[in-house]
Amino acid sequence: MNCSAEVAKVLIAAASFEENRVESVCSNLIECLRAGDRAPDLEIARTVLDVLRQHRHMSALKRLADNLVRLGCQDDLVYRHYSQALIESGEPIAAIEMLQGLVRRVPLGSKEWNEAQGLLGRAYKQIYIDACGSNLGMAEGALRAAIAAYRQVFDSDPTQLWHGVNLVALLARADRDGVKTPDFLRIHSIIEALRRQIEQHWSAGTLDAWAYASAAELALAGGDLSGVRRWLREYLNAADVDAFKIAGTLRQFTEVWGLRAGAGERGAVVAVLRAALLRRRSGVLSLTPQQVQRTAEADVASFEKILGNTGVQTYWWVRTAMDRARSVALIRQPDGRGVGTGFLVRGRDLHESLGDELFLLTNAHVVSDSAEQRGVLRSDKASVAFEATADVDRTARRHRLLEIVWNSPPELLDASLLRFVQPPVGIEPCPVSDSLPVTDEDQRVYVIGHPLGGELSFSLQDNRLLDHEGPISGKPAIAGRVLLHYRAPTEPGSSGSPVFSADWDVIGLHHAGADFMPKLNGKQGTYAANEGIWIRSIKEAIAHSFIGGTEPSEC
């Protein structure tokens, strides 16, 4: 059966960041393949799996690979992609069993053997990292197995840079953690061999982004911080670097090498990588309160040393992002569960009569005292905590809410403005912008919130501003309500999050998302999008609600 149309749809959808769309077209392709009377075409299967891997659609990749195997596609590359998807999906044990079979089948020293051994090392490494220093279970054994997997490849072919650098990183980690391994005696000779290889490639101009990152790791292993700065600068300026690579490098430096953001040159490495990830399309970054604070502690001089002329600008950009994170609060129920997000605003930024008092802005479907909204958290039952302000090893102070001073129901502006019993001290409110960015391919927005009531998250994946109903060509469907559509992914608990412009000014209040969101401004069709309310619509509604100089009321 000819499935070329279904294949084409998968390839097109994979380039988007609409996970449900990718899952849907993959389901159609699987159904088409099952209806055939012979095994799927091998080259087509490889192409589709590779494209899904490149664009990080691991759930779809895992499901498609599983079905290809069941349909008779017994190919080593299919099994390798399947194994990687299992590792990325948090199933390293299943991946190990599959990879061990693959290693036994393919010729020793072949490209496929090298790749399978590398993934085997990756799976064991992840088991050790996830164990968080525990002596229980297979933690130390997994570390030794990871070292053995990388060592076998490097010993058979010392030109395998990726395997060699991972071998060095894990040997250094084993030494720090007190895990004895005889291979540690070789670490300095391995580092020197890899350095010579990198310098040869540098002279020939054949280094790619991954090689630059590897060179930075080797410099770190040797305590050469100037080398780390040099190679990171080359890495972040490489033509083939992207959010996926930066996220992997950040993970390696933090999880394996144990670097933490903060003051000093070692801390700046993590802060700079986080800043680079924030600026890249399709980056994903979630930070604990302590990570927010440590990232903000990095100094401008270190940024400049690593990034050169752009260092100062990047430093202040990411520092501003961390400051905004301090102004974002987790809204909790009486039992402590997180139900939504809110953010701190200065009263006069919404209406001059509200003065300098600090308020919390969130969605009406998160907090409301309206009798018409059942099952919604009441203001006197809610507490809020600005998690990014918590001291190390301490929880953030919980603030009580006194009343709702203005409210607009979910079907209109979906907003509640809340007064604190005692306003927070030492936290700057988020600045508000009355203007909207133009809608073009380069416009990005940023959502900071607490998805699923958990850690503070910077929502970055394909964070493009899709459309809005604002001036000059917008056509609001409801008078007085201007909507924004954007692709920043959010989850339950993100409701009430601030939507920031690229300059970190609030332009909207996030309130909804859908896989088939109707397009704005009378355009036909739907798309996967998130939706926010323009902050100026909220300001105008507050102004209109004033009667005889009193405070605003329900809109």
C-alpha positions in Angstrom: 0.0 0.0 0.0 1.3 3.4 -1.0 1.7 5.6 2.2 3.6 8.5 0.5 0.9 11.0 1.4 1.0 10.0 5.0 4.8 10.1 5.1 4.8 13.6 3.6 2.4 14.8 6.3 4.6 13.4 9.1 7.7 15.2 7.6 5.8 18.5 7.4 4.3 18.2 10.9 7.7 17.2 12.4 9.1 20.7 11.5 6.4 22.3 13.7 6.2 22.1 17.5 2.6 20.9 17.5 3.0 17.6 19.4 -0.7 16.5 19.0 -0.5 17.2 15.3 2.6 15.1 15.0 1.0 12.3 17.0 -2.1 12.4 14.8 -0.3 12.2 11.5 2.0 9.4 12.9 -1.2 7.5 13.8 -2.4 7.8 10.3 0.9 6.6 8.9 0.9 3.6 11.2 -2.6 2.7 10.2 -1.6 2.9 6.5 1.5 0.8 7.1 -0.6 -1.9 8.9 -3.0 -2.1 5.9 -0.1 -3.0 3.6 0.8 -6.6 2.5 4.6 -6.3 3.0 7.2 -4.8 5.3 7.6 -1.0 5.2 10.1 0.5 2.8 13.4 0.6 4.8 14.8 3.9 3.4 11.5 5.7 4.0 11.3 4.3 7.6 14.8 5.5 8.3 14.1 9.0 6.9 10.9 9.5 8.9 12.5 8.3 12.1 15.5 10.5 11.6 13.4 13.6 11.0 11.3 12.8 14.2 14.6 12.4 16.1 16.0 15.7 14.8 12.9 17.6 15.9 12.8 15.8 19.3 9.4 14.2 18.8 10.4 11.3 21.0 6.9 10.0 21.9 5.9 9.7 18.2 9.4 8.3 17.3 9.0 5.6 20.0 5.5 4.6 18.8 6.4 4.5 15.1 9.6 2.6 15.7 7.7 0.0 17.8 5.2 -0.5 15.0 7.9 -0.7 12.3 9.6 -3.5 14.2 6.3 -5.4 14.7 5.6 -5.0 10.9 8.9 -6.8 10.1 11.3 -3.8 9.7 14.2 -5.6 11.3 16.8 -2.8 10.8 19.7 -1.8 13.1 19.0 1.9 12.6 15.4 1.5 13.5 16.4 -0.3 16.7 18.9 2.5 17.5 16.4 5.3 17.0 13.9 3.2 19.1 16.5 2.9 21.9 17.3 6.6 21.9 13.5 7.4 22.2 13.3 5.1 25.2 16.2 6.8 26.9 14.7 10.3 26.2 11.4 9.0 27.5 12.9 8.0 30.8 13.0 4.2 30.1 16.7 3.4 30.2 16.3 -0.2 31.3 14.2 -1.1 28.3 16.7 0.8 26.1 19.7 -1.2 27.6 18.1 -4.5 26.8 17.5 -3.5 23.2 21.0 -1.9 22.8 22.7 -5.0 24.2 21.1 -7.1 21.5 22.1 -4.6 18.8 25.7 -4.5 20.0 25.9 -8.3 19.7 24.4 -8.3 16.2 26.4 -5.6 14.4 30.1 -5.9 13.4 32.6 -4.9 16.1 34.0 -1.4 15.4 31.4 -0.5 12.8 29.6 2.8 12.8 26.5 1.2 14.1 28.4 -0.6 16.9 30.0 2.7 17.9 26.6 4.5 18.0 25.0 1.6 19.9 27.8 1.5 22.5 27.5 5.3 22.9 23.8 5.1 23.6 24.4 2.2 26.0 26.8 4.4 27.9 24.2 7.2 27.8 21.5 4.9 29.3 23.7 3.7 32.1 25.0 7.3 32.7 21.4 8.5 33.1 20.6 5.7 35.6 23.5 6.9 37.7 22.6 10.6 37.5 19.0 9.9 38.4 20.1 7.9 41.5 21.4 11.3 42.9 24.3 9.8 44.8 22.3 6.9 46.3 24.1 3.7 47.1 21.0 1.6 46.6 20.2 -0.5 43.5 22.4 -0.4 40.4 23.7 3.2 40.8 27.5 2.5 41.1 27.2 -0.5 38.8 25.6 1.7 36.2 28.4 4.2 36.4 31.0 1.5 35.9 28.9 0.1 33.0 28.7 3.5 31.4 32.5 4.0 31.7 33.0 0.5 30.1 30.7 1.2 27.2 32.5 4.5 26.3 35.9 2.9 26.9 35.3 0.0 24.6 34.7 2.4 21.7 37.5 4.7 22.5 40.0 1.9 22.9 39.1 0.4 19.5 39.1 3.8 17.8 40.7 6.8 19.6 39.3 9.2 17.0 35.8 8.8 18.4 35.7 12.2 20.2 32.2 11.9 21.7 32.9 8.6 23.4 36.3 9.8 24.6 35.0 13.0 26.2 32.2 11.1 27.9 34.7 8.7 29.2 36.8 11.5 30.7 33.7 13.2 32.2 32.5 10.0 33.9 36.0 9.1 35.1 36.2 12.5 36.7 32.7 12.1 38.2 33.6 8.7 39.6 36.7 10.2 41.3 34.6 13.0 42.8 32.0 10.5 44.1 34.5 8.1 45.5 33.6 5.3 43.0 36.8 3.3 42.4 37.7 2.5 38.9 41.1 1.5 37.5 40.5 3.5 34.4 41.0 6.8 36.3 44.8 6.2 36.1 44.5 6.8 32.4 42.5 10.0 32.5 45.4 12.4 31.8 46.7 10.5 28.8 43.1 10.3 27.4 42.7 14.1 27.8 46.0 14.8 26.0 45.1 12.4 23.2 41.7 14.1 22.7 43.2 17.6 22.9 45.7 16.8 20.1 42.8 15.5 18.0 40.8 18.7 18.6 43.7 20.9 17.7 44.3 19.0 14.5 40.6 19.4 13.5 40.8 23.1 14.5 43.8 23.6 12.2 41.9 21.9 9.4 38.7 23.9 10.1 36.7 20.7 10.5 35.2 21.2 14.0 31.4 21.3 14.4 29.3 22.5 17.4 29.5 19.2 19.3 33.3 19.2 18.9 33.6 22.7 20.4 31.5 21.6 23.3 33.7 18.6 23.8 36.8 20.8 23.7 35.2 23.0 26.5 34.7 19.8 28.6 38.3 18.8 28.1 39.5 22.2 29.2 37.3 21.9 32.3 38.7 18.5 33.0 42.2 20.0 33.0 41.2 23.0 35.1 41.9 25.4 32.1 39.1 28.0 32.6 40.5 30.2 29.8 40.2 27.2 27.5 36.6 26.7 28.7 35.8 30.3 27.8 37.5 30.1 24.4 35.7 26.9 23.3 32.3 27.9 24.6 32.6 31.2 22.6 33.3 29.1 19.5 30.5 26.7 20.4 27.8 29.3 20.9 28.8 31.1 17.6 28.9 27.9 15.6 26.5 27.8 12.6 25.1 24.4 13.6 24.4 25.0 17.3 20.8 25.0 18.3 18.6 24.7 21.4 18.8 20.9 21.5 22.6 21.0 21.5 22.8 23.8 24.1 20.4 21.9 26.4 22.5 18.8 26.1 25.7 20.7 26.9 24.0 22.4 29.9 22.9 19.0 31.1 26.4 17.6 30.8 28.0 20.5 32.7 25.5 20.5 35.5 24.6 16.8 35.9 27.9 15.2 35.2 30.5 17.9 36.0 28.5 19.3 38.9 28.7 23.0 37.9 26.3 25.4 39.4 25.4 28.9 38.3 26.6 31.7 40.4 29.5 34.1 40.9 32.9 33.3 39.5 34.0 31.9 36.2 32.8 28.3 36.8 29.3 29.6 37.8 29.2 31.9 34.7 29.5 28.8 32.4 26.1 27.6 33.6 24.5 31.1 33.5 25.8 31.8 30.0 24.5 28.5 28.7 21.1 29.2 30.3 21.1 32.6 28.7 21.9 31.1 25.3 19.1 28.6 25.7 16.7 31.3 26.6 17.5 33.2 23.4 17.2 30.1 21.1 14.0 29.1 19.4 12.6 25.7 20.7 14.6 25.9 24.0 13.1 24.5 27.1 14.2 25.6 30.6 12.8 24.9 34.0 14.6 26.3 37.1 14.3 25.8 40.8 14.1 28.9 42.9 17.8 28.3 43.9 18.8 28.1 40.2 17.1 31.4 39.5 19.0 33.0 42.3 22.3 31.5 41.3 21.9 32.5 37.7 21.2 36.0 38.8 24.4 36.0 40.9 26.7 35.6 37.8 28.8 38.6 37.1 28.9 40.7 34.0 32.7 40.4 33.6 32.4 36.6 33.2 29.7 36.9 30.6 31.9 39.3 28.7 34.9 37.0 28.9 32.9 34.1 27.4 30.7 35.9 24.9 32.9 38.9 24.0 31.1 42.0 22.6 27.6 40.6 23.2 28.4 39.6 26.8 27.2 42.7 28.5 23.9 42.8 26.6 23.2 39.1 27.2 24.1 39.5 30.9 21.5 42.2 31.5 18.9 40.4 29.4 19.2 37.2 31.4 19.5 39.1 34.7 16.2 40.9 33.8 14.6 37.5 33.1 15.7 36.3 36.6 14.3 39.4 38.2 11.0 38.9 36.5 10.9 35.3 37.8 11.0 36.7 41.3 7.8 38.5 40.7 5.9 35.4 39.6 3.9 33.5 42.3 2.6 30.0 42.8 -1.1 30.1 44.0 -1.9 27.4 46.5 -5.1 25.8 47.9 -5.4 25.4 51.7 -3.9 21.9 51.4 -0.8 23.3 49.8 -1.4 22.1 46.3 -0.5 24.5 43.5 -3.4 25.5 41.3 -2.2 28.4 39.2 0.2 31.3 38.7 -0.1 35.0 39.4 2.3 37.9 39.2 3.0 41.1 41.1 2.0 44.4 39.5 2.1 48.0 40.8 -1.4 49.5 41.2 -0.8 52.7 39.2 0.5 50.7 36.3 -3.1 49.5 35.9 -4.9 52.6 37.1 -3.4 55.7 38.6 -5.9 55.8 41.5 -4.4 52.5 42.8 -1.2 54.2 43.6 2.0 52.4 44.6 0.2 49.5 46.3 1.3 46.1 45.0 -1.4 43.7 43.8 -1.5 40.1 42.4 -3.0 39.6 38.9 -4.2 36.1 37.9 -7.1 34.5 36.1 -10.6 34.6 37.3 -10.9 30.8 36.7 -8.0 30.4 39.2 -9.2 32.8 42.0 -12.7 34.3 42.1 -15.3 35.2 44.7 -18.2 35.2 42.2 -21.1 33.0 43.2 -21.5 32.1 39.6 -18.1 30.4 39.4 -18.3 27.0 41.2 -15.2 25.0 42.1 -12.9 28.0 41.9 -10.5 28.9 44.7 -11.8 31.8 46.9 -9.6 34.7 47.7 -9.8 34.0 51.5 -8.7 30.4 51.0 -5.8 31.1 48.7 -2.2 31.7 49.6 0.6 32.8 47.3 4.4 32.3 47.4 7.0 33.9 45.3 9.1 30.8 45.0 12.1 32.4 43.3 12.7 34.5 46.4 13.1 31.5 48.8 16.4 31.2 50.6 18.5 28.1 50.0 17.0 25.2 52.0 14.0 27.3 53.0 10.5 27.6 51.5 9.2 30.9 50.3 7.0 32.9 52.6 3.3 32.4 51.9 1.2 35.6 51.6 -2.5 35.8 52.3 -5.0 37.6 50.1 -7.5 40.1 51.6 -9.9 40.6 48.8 -10.5 40.9 45.1 -10.6 44.5 44.1 -11.6 43.9 40.5 -12.7 40.9 38.5 -13.7 40.0 35.0 -15.3 36.5 34.3 -13.6 33.8 32.3 -15.8 34.4 29.2 -14.6 38.1 29.1 -11.1 39.0 30.3 -10.7 36.1 32.7 -8.8 38.3 35.3 -8.8 38.9 39.0 -6.8 41.7 40.7 -6.2 40.8 44.3 -5.1 42.8 47.3 -2.7 41.3 49.9 -3.3 41.3 53.6 0.3 42.4 53.8 2.1 43.2 50.5 5.4 41.4 49.9 8.5 43.4 50.6 11.7 43.4 48.6 10.1 42.1 45.3 9.8 44.4 42.3 6.6 44.3 40.4 6.5 43.4 36.7 6.6 46.4 34.4 3.6 46.7 32.0 3.7 47.7 28.4 0.7 49.2 26.5 2.1 48.3 23.1 2.1 45.0 21.2 5.0 43.7 19.0 4.4 43.3 15.3 3.5 39.8 14.2 6.4 38.4 12.1 8.5 35.3 12.1 11.1 36.9 14.5 8.8 38.0 17.3 9.1 35.9 20.5 7.1 36.0 23.7 8.1 34.4 27.1 5.8 32.8 29.6 7.0 32.3 33.2 4.8 30.2 35.4 4.3 27.1 37.5 3.1 24.4 35.2 1.4 21.5 37.1 1.9 23.5 40.3 5.6 22.6 40.2 8.9 24.3 39.6 9.1 27.8 38.1 9.3 27.3 34.3 10.4 29.5 31.5 8.2 28.4 28.6 10.3 28.7 25.5 9.6 26.0 22.9 8.7 27.6 19.6 7.6 30.7 21.6 6.6 32.7 18.5 3.9 35.3 18.6 1.4 34.0 16.1 -1.2 36.8 15.9 -3.1 39.3 18.0 -6.2 41.4 17.7 -4.5 44.7 18.6 -3.7 47.8 16.5 -3.4 48.5 13.7 -5.1 45.7 11.8 -6.6 43.6 14.5 -10.3 42.8 14.6 -11.4 41.8 18.1 -14.3 39.4 18.2 -15.5 40.9 21.5 -15.4 44.7 22.0 -12.9 45.7 24.7 -11.1 42.3 24.6 -7.9 41.9 22.6 -6.5 38.4 22.4 -2.9 37.3 21.7 -2.0 33.9 20.3 1.5 32.4 20.7 3.2 29.0 20.6 4.9 29.0 24.0 3.8 25.6 25.4 2.0 25.6 28.8 0.4 23.0 31.0 -2.3 23.1 33.7 -1.0 25.5 36.5 0.3 28.0 33.9 -3.0 29.8 34.0 -2.5 33.3 35.3 1.1 33.5 34.1 2.5 36.8 32.7 3.2 36.9 29.0 6.4 38.9 28.4 7.7 40.7 25.3 11.4 40.1 24.3 12.2 43.1 26.5 10.6 41.4 29.5 7.7 43.8 29.8 4.2 42.2 30.5 2.0 42.4 27.4 -0.6 39.8 28.4 -2.2 37.5 30.9 -2.1 33.8 29.9 -5.4 32.1 30.3 -5.9 29.2 27.8 -4.5 26.9 25.2 -5.9 24.4 22.7 -4.7 22.1 20.0 -7.4 23.4 17.7 -7.6 27.0 18.6 -9.7 29.1 16.2 -7.5 31.7 14.4 -7.9 35.4 15.2 -9.1 38.3 13.1 -11.7 36.4 11.1 -9.1 34.0 9.6 -10.3 30.6 8.7 -9.1 27.4 10.4 -7.5 26.4 13.6 -4.0 25.8 15.0 -2.3 24.7 18.1 -1.9 27.8 20.2 -2.0 29.4 23.6 -4.1 32.4 24.3 -3.5 35.5 26.5 -5.5 38.7 27.2 -3.8 41.9 26.2 -2.8 43.8 29.4 -4.1 47.0 28.0 -7.6 45.5 27.7 -7.4 44.8 31.4 -6.3 48.3 32.2 -9.1 49.8 30.1 -11.7 47.6 31.8 -10.5 48.6 35.2 -10.7 52.3 34.3 -14.3 51.8 33.0 -15.4 50.1 36.2 -14.7 53.1 38.3 -17.8 54.8 39.5 -17.6 58.2 41.3 -13.9 57.8 42.1 -14.3 54.5 44.0 -12.2 51.4 43.5 -12.9 49.2 40.6 -15.4 46.4 41.0 -16.5 43.4 38.9 -16.5 44.1 35.2 
